Amino acid sequence: MKIRRREFLAMPALLFAARSTDARIEELTTSFEDFTYRTPYKFGGREVDRVTVFNVHCRLGLKAGKTAEGFASMSMGNVWSFPAPGVPYETTLRAMKALAERAAGVTRGFREYAHPLDVNHMLEPEYLKAAAAVSREQNLPQPIPKLCTLVAASAIDAALHDAFGKLHGRNSFAVAGKEFVRYDLSHYLNSEFQGEFLDQYIAREPAKKIRMYHSAGASDPLTKAEITRPVGDGLPEALEDWIPYSGVTAIKIKLNGNDLAWDVDRVAAIHQVTTRAQERRGFRDWIYSLDFNERCPNVRYLLDFDRGLGEKAPDAFRRVQYIEQPTARDLAVDRANTMFEAAKVRPVVIDESLTGLDALLLAREMGYTGVALKACKGQSQTLMLSAAAQKYKMFRCVQDLTCPGAALVHSVGIAAHIPGVSALEANAREYVPSASRGWEKRYPGIFDVRDGYLDTAGLNGPGLGTS
């Protein structure tokens, strides 16, 4: 899908008098890879046992003739980004793959010299139009949502940022500020950011280590006795074994959100197993995060859960760092379902709801106090929303989408360069390590974690480190 000149002129104004640092897309190619999970991952009431990864290669060029290549990849994550009850997995995946290819075509048609931030800012409306077109053409029972559109285009955006950094011999995070970007942040966000640039919201040097959240899926065995389908591949298969193997210091717990007793009991059971394993290691300062994946009916459920957990397992309750997306992602449907009371206890974070500044501002109005930043929503949007979260003094964490290989490297880069990020979820090593094969040789501290922290050594070179 190529943008014709008259269509381009109808778009919002861009910098036609390009800067010497601006680049043009010379080539963009795509491919897909399919992987099977070593063990299913249950969240949001569904089990996932496979993943399709979208790979993007691109080449950017300066007017002076210099070129550089970039690469990025991202899990399609259709179960998470395009939840459609009663619609087969293959249907939503087929639609998402078609959208990814359509977004790639839209991007190839953009022939101006620009910064990747401006390319994404200009093309996001076109990606959304492409999503609507795919929805019609495939006669989908419900339209492709914005979140799914962001995920489908995220590897394209990241590949451009990777190539742009390499083109200038700098880390991609270092070429997103005033020296390289024409517009201040008010152009992308709102007037509160007048005169500000991303430089002040991005760390000059990446954090050397990032605490890693290990995921405990809703059906994951906690002890050897609970293993019903042994994998036998040499990796741990129960939480009690993962803790010493990876030196786990933080555990993300997937909960059901529609069974209060089960949710309380699940956290209490995980805490019991974790306490035993950590005592054997002589480690005391572990933490939890709780993810309901939108399934709590209302804030009252969350408050009742807090009360129940505090009574049954007070030490577990004390160790909960934050709670993620307790209720449905469309916050505007029930504006009275606020989180002010729940957020008095600990940060309540939006994840699925976070699709743009409008969603972040609405969440703040409704009492949410944190955001989950994700590479799967795009490098450009993540940088912008991380700036907004910092300005508004919101809690920040980085989550993945069972991101393997280059996608995990990208996620670690975000966590390392955004000031104040508490920790990073990284669960592909648990469920689909086959999709990261070979990466452990380049980044052993990311793909073979043994001390509970992701080592960012090597991530401050040119680009995103994803090539």
VEXLOSE-104271 format. One line per field, with one value per residue (C-alpha): residue number from 1; x, y, z negated. Coordinates in steps of 0.1 Angstrom, whole numbers, plus 5000, padded with zeros to 4 digits. Each point is the difference from the previous one (the first is absolute). Layout:
N
i	NUM,...
xx	X,...
yy	Y,...
zz	Z,...
//
This chain:
467
i	1,2,3,4,5,6,7,8,9,10,11,12,13,14,15,16,17,18,19,20,21,22,23,24,25,26,27,28,29,30,31,32,33,34,35,36,37,38,39,40,41,42,43,44,45,46,47,48,49,50,51,52,53,54,55,56,57,58,59,60,61,62,63,64,65,66,67,68,69,70,71,72,73,74,75,76,77,78,79,80,81,82,83,84,85,86,87,88,89,90,91,92,93,94,95,96,97,98,99,100,101,102,103,104,105,106,107,108,109,110,111,112,113,114,115,116,117,118,119,120,121,122,123,124,125,126,127,128,129,130,131,132,133,134,135,136,137,138,139,140,141,142,143,144,145,146,147,148,149,150,151,152,153,154,155,156,157,158,159,160,161,162,163,164,165,166,167,168,169,170,171,172,173,174,175,176,177,178,179,180,181,182,183,184,185,186,187,188,189,190,191,192,193,194,195,196,197,198,199,200,201,202,203,204,205,206,207,208,209,210,211,212,213,214,215,216,217,218,219,220,221,222,223,224,225,226,227,228,229,230,231,232,233,234,235,236,237,238,239,240,241,242,243,244,245,246,247,248,249,250,251,252,253,254,255,256,257,258,259,260,261,262,263,264,265,266,267,268,269,270,271,272,273,274,275,276,277,278,279,280,281,282,283,284,285,286,287,288,289,290,291,292,293,294,295,296,297,298,299,300,301,302,303,304,305,306,307,308,309,310,311,312,313,314,315,316,317,318,319,320,321,322,323,324,325,326,327,328,329,330,331,332,333,334,335,336,337,338,339,340,341,342,343,344,345,346,347,348,349,350,351,352,353,354,355,356,357,358,359,360,361,362,363,364,365,366,367,368,369,370,371,372,373,374,375,376,377,378,379,380,381,382,383,384,385,386,387,388,389,390,391,392,393,394,395,396,397,398,399,400,401,402,403,404,405,406,407,408,409,410,411,412,413,414,415,416,417,418,419,420,421,422,423,424,425,426,427,428,429,430,431,432,433,434,435,436,437,438,439,440,441,442,443,444,445,446,447,448,449,450,451,452,453,454,455,456,457,458,459,460,461,462,463,464,465,466,467
xx	5000,5018,4991,4993,5013,4966,4992,5032,4993,4966,5018,5010,5030,5034,5035,5004,5032,5017,5030,5033,4996,4966,4998,4978,4989,5018,4989,4978,4995,4979,4997,4982,5012,4979,5010,4984,5002,5018,4971,4967,4997,4966,4989,4967,4981,5017,5030,5025,5023,5015,5012,5005,5029,5000,5035,5008,5032,5004,5026,5001,5019,5011,4999,5038,4998,5010,4978,4995,4979,4978,4981,4973,4974,4969,4976,4967,4982,4965,4985,5010,4997,4969,4978,4969,4979,4988,5023,5026,5037,5008,4975,5014,5036,4992,4986,5029,5025,4982,5000,5037,5007,4976,5018,5033,4986,4988,5034,5018,4978,5013,5028,5009,5032,4990,5008,4984,4979,4985,4995,4980,4981,4990,4992,4981,4967,5007,5007,4966,4983,5018,4986,4965,5006,5012,4970,4977,5018,5001,4965,5012,4972,5016,5024,5037,5006,5026,5022,5003,5009,5028,5014,4998,5020,5024,5028,4999,5004,5028,5019,5000,5013,5027,5012,4998,5023,5025,4998,5014,5022,4981,4976,4964,4990,5028,4987,4964,5007,5003,5032,4981,4963,4985,4969,4997,4978,4969,4998,4995,4983,4984,5008,5013,5031,5008,5037,5008,5019,5005,5036,4987,4980,5026,5030,5033,5014,4979,4996,5026,4975,4962,4981,4982,4964,4995,4965,4978,4972,4966,5005,5038,5010,5015,5017,5013,4970,4977,5016,4976,5017,5037,5020,5033,5022,5023,4984,4981,4963,4987,5003,5019,5028,4999,5008,5034,5008,4994,5006,4965,4994,4966,4970,4971,4969,4972,4966,4965,4981,4967,5005,5010,5008,5022,5019,5008,5009,5022,5021,5002,5012,5026,5012,5003,5021,5020,5008,5014,5021,5013,5009,5021,5019,5002,4982,4974,4991,4978,4969,4968,4978,4965,4984,4962,5001,4968,4978,4990,4963,5007,5022,4980,5014,5035,4994,4985,5030,5024,4981,4999,5037,5009,4982,5012,5036,5010,5037,4990,4977,5029,5022,4976,5017,4972,4967,4996,4968,4974,4969,4990,5022,4973,5001,4975,4972,4997,5015,4987,5022,5029,5032,5006,4994,5019,5030,5004,5015,5024,5002,4972,5014,4983,5013,4974,4984,5031,4997,5008,5002,4962,4998,5027,4983,4967,5016,5015,4965,4987,5026,5026,5035,5023,5006,5014,5023,5004,5022,4970,4982,5029,5032,4986,4969,5019,5024,4972,4979,5030,5006,4964,5002,5031,4985,4968,5021,4984,5015,5018,5007,5008,4982,5005,4977,5019,5026,5028,5033,5002,4967,5014,5031,4979,4979,5032,5012,4968,5002,5037,4995,4968,5008,4981,4989,4995,5005,4995,4979,5018,4982,5010,5029,4973,4975,5017,5038,5003,4991,5031,5025,5033,4994,5015,5034,4998,4981,5005,4990,4965,4993,5016,4991,5014,4999,4965,5012,5004,5035,4999,5037,5002,4968,5015,5015,4985,4963,4978,5023,4974,5018
yy	5000,5031,5035,5021,5036,5016,4978,5010,5037,4995,4988,5024,5022,4984,5016,5001,5021,4969,5003,4985,4973,4989,4967,4984,4965,4983,4964,4981,4962,4978,4964,4978,4971,4976,4984,4976,5006,4974,5003,5020,5034,5008,5036,5018,4967,4985,4979,5009,4973,5016,5033,5016,5025,5028,5009,5033,5010,5035,5023,5037,5026,5036,5025,5000,4963,4982,4970,4976,4969,4993,4970,4994,4973,4996,4973,5004,4993,4999,4983,5030,5029,4988,4981,4988,4975,4972,5010,4973,5008,4995,5026,5028,4990,5000,5035,5012,4987,5016,5033,4997,4996,5028,5023,4991,5010,5033,5006,4992,5027,5027,5016,5031,5006,5000,4988,4966,5019,5020,4971,4982,5032,5004,4964,4988,5014,4981,4968,5004,5005,4968,4982,5011,4988,4966,4997,5006,4979,4970,5005,4998,4997,5030,5026,4998,5021,5028,4980,4972,5026,5014,4965,4991,5032,5000,4980,5023,5030,4984,4990,5036,5012,4973,5010,5037,4995,4981,5026,5025,4977,5005,4981,5004,5015,5027,5011,5007,5034,5036,4995,4977,5008,5032,5003,5002,4976,5022,4990,4964,5003,5033,5036,4990,4987,5033,5005,4965,4972,4964,5007,5009,4968,4975,4989,5009,4966,4969,4984,4972,4975,4997,4979,4972,4990,4962,4991,4975,4992,4991,4963,4998,4972,5014,4968,4968,4981,5022,4992,4980,5003,4999,5018,4984,5025,5008,5033,5004,4991,5012,5033,4985,4990,5032,5021,4986,4994,5037,5015,5014,5031,5011,4980,5011,4981,4995,4999,4992,5031,4982,4976,5019,4969,4985,5032,5004,4963,5001,5029,4984,4967,5018,5018,4968,4983,5032,5004,4965,5004,5034,4989,4972,5027,5023,5027,5023,5029,4986,5017,4992,5017,4989,5000,4994,5006,5021,4973,5017,5011,5032,5017,4984,4966,5014,5015,4967,4982,5023,4994,4962,4998,5022,4977,4967,5008,5034,4996,4993,5031,5021,4989,5010,5028,5009,4987,4999,5007,4986,5009,5003,5019,5024,5023,5024,4974,5004,5033,4994,4969,5020,4987,5028,4978,4970,5022,5013,4966,4996,5011,4988,4999,5001,4976,4990,5034,5019,5008,5037,5032,5003,4966,5010,5032,4982,4974,5028,5016,4966,4994,4978,5009,4980,4989,4968,5009,4975,4996,4984,5033,5016,5017,5034,4998,4985,5029,5025,4983,4995,5037,5007,4974,5017,5035,4989,4981,4966,4966,4984,4964,4982,4968,4977,4980,4967,5018,4978,5009,5035,5010,4993,5019,5029,4997,5000,5031,5018,4990,5010,5034,5012,5015,4985,4968,4975,4967,4981,4970,4974,4967,4987,4981,4981,4992,5003,5000,4984,5034,5016,4973,5016,5033,4987,5000,5038,5010,4972,5024,5004,4965,4979,5018,4985,5028,5014,5030,5007,5012,5028,4996,5007,5019,5035,4996,5013,4993,4980,4970,4979,4992
zz	5000,5012,4990,5031,5001,4998,4970,4983,5005,4983,4968,4972,5009,4996,5004,5037,4995,4986,4976,5011,4974,5013,5019,5026,5002,5028,4994,4976,5000,4977,4990,4974,4979,4980,4967,4976,4962,4979,4975,5003,4984,4984,4996,5003,4998,5031,5007,5027,5014,5031,5014,5034,5002,5025,5013,5017,5018,5013,5016,4995,5019,4995,5028,5000,5011,4968,4992,4970,4994,4970,4987,4974,4992,4979,4989,5016,4967,5015,4970,4979,5025,5018,4975,5018,4981,5022,5029,5008,4994,5037,5010,4978,5009,5037,4997,4979,5025,5029,4981,4993,5037,5008,4975,5016,5034,4986,4986,5033,5016,4977,5021,4980,4980,4963,4965,4990,4974,5028,5023,4973,4990,5037,5007,4969,5014,5032,4981,4983,5034,5012,4969,5009,5036,4990,4976,5029,5025,4977,4988,4963,4974,4982,5013,4993,4969,4997,4976,5026,5027,4978,4994,5037,5010,4971,5016,5030,4977,4981,5031,5011,4967,5001,5035,4991,4970,5021,5027,4975,4981,4968,4978,5011,4967,5004,5034,4988,4985,5010,5021,5025,4996,5014,4979,4962,4981,5002,5037,4990,4966,4988,4991,4965,5018,5018,5004,4987,5018,4993,4988,4966,4997,5012,4980,5016,4990,4996,4966,4997,4986,5000,4975,5019,4993,5004,5010,4982,5024,4987,5008,4993,4975,4968,4988,5017,4986,5021,5033,5021,5034,4996,5027,4994,5018,4971,4991,4967,5002,4966,4982,4972,5024,5021,4969,4994,5037,5010,4966,5001,4979,5015,5010,5022,4990,5026,4983,5012,4988,4998,4971,4969,4978,5028,5005,4963,4996,5031,4987,4966,5015,5022,4970,4980,5027,5006,4963,4998,5031,4990,4965,5015,5020,4970,5019,4983,5022,5028,5013,5019,5026,5006,5035,5003,5038,4999,4984,4967,5004,4981,4974,4972,5010,4998,4965,4988,5014,4982,4968,5004,5009,4971,4976,5015,5009,4985,5010,5036,5000,4987,5029,5028,5019,5024,5015,5037,5021,4976,5020,5037,5024,5012,4970,5015,4998,4962,4989,4965,4995,4986,4984,4975,4969,5013,5011,4964,4992,5030,5037,5022,5036,5034,5027,5026,4995,5009,5037,5001,4980,4999,4982,4975,4991,4996,4977,4978,4997,4989,4973,5017,4989,5023,5036,5015,5029,5028,5031,5017,5001,5020,4991,5010,4978,4971,4999,5001,4974,4977,5002,4990,4972,4986,5003,4982,4974,5007,4991,5029,5009,5032,5011,5029,5022,4996,5020,5013,5018,5013,4984,4966,5007,5010,4968,4979,5017,4992,4963,4998,5016,4983,4966,4971,5016,4972,5018,5032,5007,5021,5004,5035,4982,4982,5028,5034,4996,5035,5015,4984,5010,5008,4983,4967,5016,5006,4969,4974,4972,5016,5012,4973,4968,4968,4975,5005,5020,5037,5009,5026,5011,5037,5003,5003,5034,5033,5006,4977,4998,5018,5032
//
